[in-house]
Amino acid sequence: MRLPPSASCASGFPLSSIDCAGSIGTLRTAVKTPTLGGAGATAGPYDRCVRLGFSIGYAPPGTNPTELIALAQEAERLGFDSAWAAEAWGTDAVTVLAWLGATTSRIGLGSCVMQIAARSPAATAMTAATLDLMSGGRFRLGLGVSGPQVVEGWHGEPWTRPLTRTREYVDVVRAAVRRERLVYDGERYQIPFRGPGATGLGKPLKLMLRPVRSEIPIYLAAIRPRAVELAVEIADGWLPFFFVPERARHVFGAVLERAPADFDVAPTAPLVMTDDVPTGLEALKPFYALYVGGMGAHHTNFYNDLMARYGYEEEARRIQELYLAGRHRDAAAAVPDRFVDEAALVGPKARLAARLDAWREAGVTTLICSTRQVEAMRAAAELVL
């Protein structure tokens, strides 16, 4: 299922290392430029309105997710479209979304993301269908494979053939939510299980509950081009990480020009409202240094690779060298101001308004901004509602 143009959807990503996690509402301005893929395109996902939502992220160590729930409730009061919770190896997304759903009535509920390695596809289907049922059809399922450090180091699963695993996982989730009897013979998933140690007593089952919808919108978090291609092929939307609107055409345009007209491009951007732009940019640098420098091994860091594809190859290499050497402050200082300014929304209200144009013109159809500043949430709502 693809979302209709009028449907509400949004996304977010964890920003536990900085003081950011909120967002905006629904921008009614139509995108004025052609599609991300080329100058001659018409009637695609990039000539529709841009929707915006609230990123809950995950609770930083030592904090309680209820503090983030309060921000999400404020987002609903301000008219925000949706709120998305994340998980790494701390607070999980499902519990936070269940709590939020019970304390709100309208705002959409999204996972950005539920980790594929953390749950079987059938368990995810049960969770998604239950959240959707209890919230009255407000749930969006964002999925991601994470990386080797988390998958093998936390979940105890092998991080192999992530594209195959994602495709099969989505197949099983969709079939289960449609209440089909589960019979699946994949490379990664066999249902009923017939592998080593099987009793042979497994039988095809179908979901007992009656879902609100036979298809729940599925989004994929993806960084590498082949993963983005898979999102375009099998998902309803894409959750980009470190999206740089001015450079997105060069990096992702060839893939996204093949996206269906209702495919939702839903990046997340930190939002810092301040009259002191240089200080605002500096505040975000430790976050970018953590991912570019430390979220992966020396030769396997997808965030580092992405920054390099955006044209910051030398800077990405230097950030990683410093971070892996334990020089975290120096790594943060090596993050270019220009990169942060392109990937985030920083400045006073008038500057934020001007910067929003770049995201619209890049073909974004849902923009999620992260902030802990209530005043920034309110200002953003005034700009777009």
Sequence and secondary structure as in RCSB ss.txt:
>XXXX:A:sequence
MRLPPSASCASGFPLSSIDCAGSIGTLRTAVKTPTLGGAGATAGPYDRCVRLGFSIGYAPPGTNPTELIALAQEA
ERLGFDSAWAAEAWGTDAVTVLAWLGATTSRIGLGSCVMQIAARSPAATAMTAATLDLMSGGRFRLGLGVSGPQV
VEGWHGEPWTRPLTRTREYVDVVRAAVRRERLVYDGERYQIPFRGPGATGLGKPLKLMLRPVRSEIPIYLAAIRP
RAVELAVEIADGWLPFFFVPERARHVFGAVLERAPADFDVAPTAPLVMTDDVPTGLEALKPFYALYVGGMGAHHT
NFYNDLMARYGYEEEARRIQELYLAGRHRDAAAAVPDRFVDEAALVGPKARLAARLDAWREAGVTTLICSTRQVE
AMRAAAELVL
>XXXX:A:secstr
    TT         TTTT      EEEEE  S  TT TT  SSGGGSEEEEEEEEE   TT  THHHHHHHHHH
HHHT  EEEE  SSSS HHHHHHHHHHT SSSEEEES EEGGGS HHHHHHHHHHHHHHTTS EEEEEE   HHH
HHHTS      HHHHHHHHHHHHHHHHTT    EE SS EES  STT  S       SS  S S   EEEE  SH
HHHHHHHHH SEEE SS  HHHHHHHHHHHHTTS TT EE  EEEEEE S HHHHHHHHHHHHHIIIIISSBTTB
 HHHHHHHHTT HHHHHHHHHHHHTT HHHHHHTS HHHHHHHSEEESHHHHHHHHHHHHHTT SEEEEE S HH
HHHHHHHHH 
